[in-house]
């Protein structure tokens, strides 16, 4: 039995830290990791939440309840893609993120710079989305990035526009050796992208490590 694809509208959710408008000087599109609740991502990004910076936190479309102990408040996780529906999921996330980003930017001043940051699987999702060249962004930040084996990382990076890439690794990255970033850095340089890597401690991301304390 083979599943048959059927396109249907979906209602997505996101968190906006800041209000779109002419006072916004930077827009950051922040893609969460696999099963990472948006509130957890917002906590990691609290140092970036400043009046001139709008943080846009889209939630992946495949939502599900996370396991919870007795007495704990139920929490929701989400995934950007599944191994057996990868191409359809990637097409859906691109349509979703393109529309959301364009709507937000339309309310901001023309030419407002866009930074995209992805965590874990969200880093792979960000790269596949931006490889479609539908969004004009200033730079890409990949935090503890994880590219599932179903995604051809080298082919994805080749399709990215020539924009700076920052790879951020933390001192507690133990989920996979890939999060250390050595292989990714080599791939980025091999395809001709300008890339840097920085090591940070676990917890909220410091502004200095992201180069976010100065205007982008």
C-alpha positions, 0 to 999 in steps of 0.5 A: 500500500502506497500513500497518495499525496493530497494537497490541502490548506493548513493553518500554521502558527508562529510567534512574533517578538516585535511588531512589523512596522517602519521602526524595525531595522532588522528581521530575523526568521528563526527556525526551531529544532526538531520537537523544540517548542517555540517557547524554548526557542524564544528563551534561547533568543531572548538576548536578540529581543530588542526594539529595532529587531523583529524576531519571527519564530514560525512553527513547523507544520507537523505538530504533535504532543510531546511526552509529559510526566504526570502533573506536567503541562502538555507541550507541543513539538513540531517537525519540519519534515519526515523521512518518507515525505521529504519532498512534499514537506520541503515544498510545503515549508517553502510555500509557508515560509515564503508567504509568512516572510513576505507578509511581515516584510511588506509591513516594514521599510523597503530593504529591511535586512533579513537574517535567517537562523536555524537550529538543529533540523531547522538549519537544514530546513533553512538551507533548503528553503533559502536554496529556492532563492525566493527570499532576499536575505543578508546572512544565514546562521546555523546553530548545532546544525543537523542534516538528515541523511535524506537531504543531500547537504552538498547539493543544498549548499551549492544552490544557496546564494552567495551570502555569509554563513555563520556556524554556531556550535555549543559546548554541550553538542552531544546529539551527533558529531555533525553538530560539531560542524567540521564537515559542514564548514568544509562543505560550505568552503568547498562550494565557495560560500563565505563561512565562519564558525564560533563556539558558545556556551549552552543557553541564550545566544550571546549577541557578540557571538552572532555579530548582532550587537552591531547593525547588520 
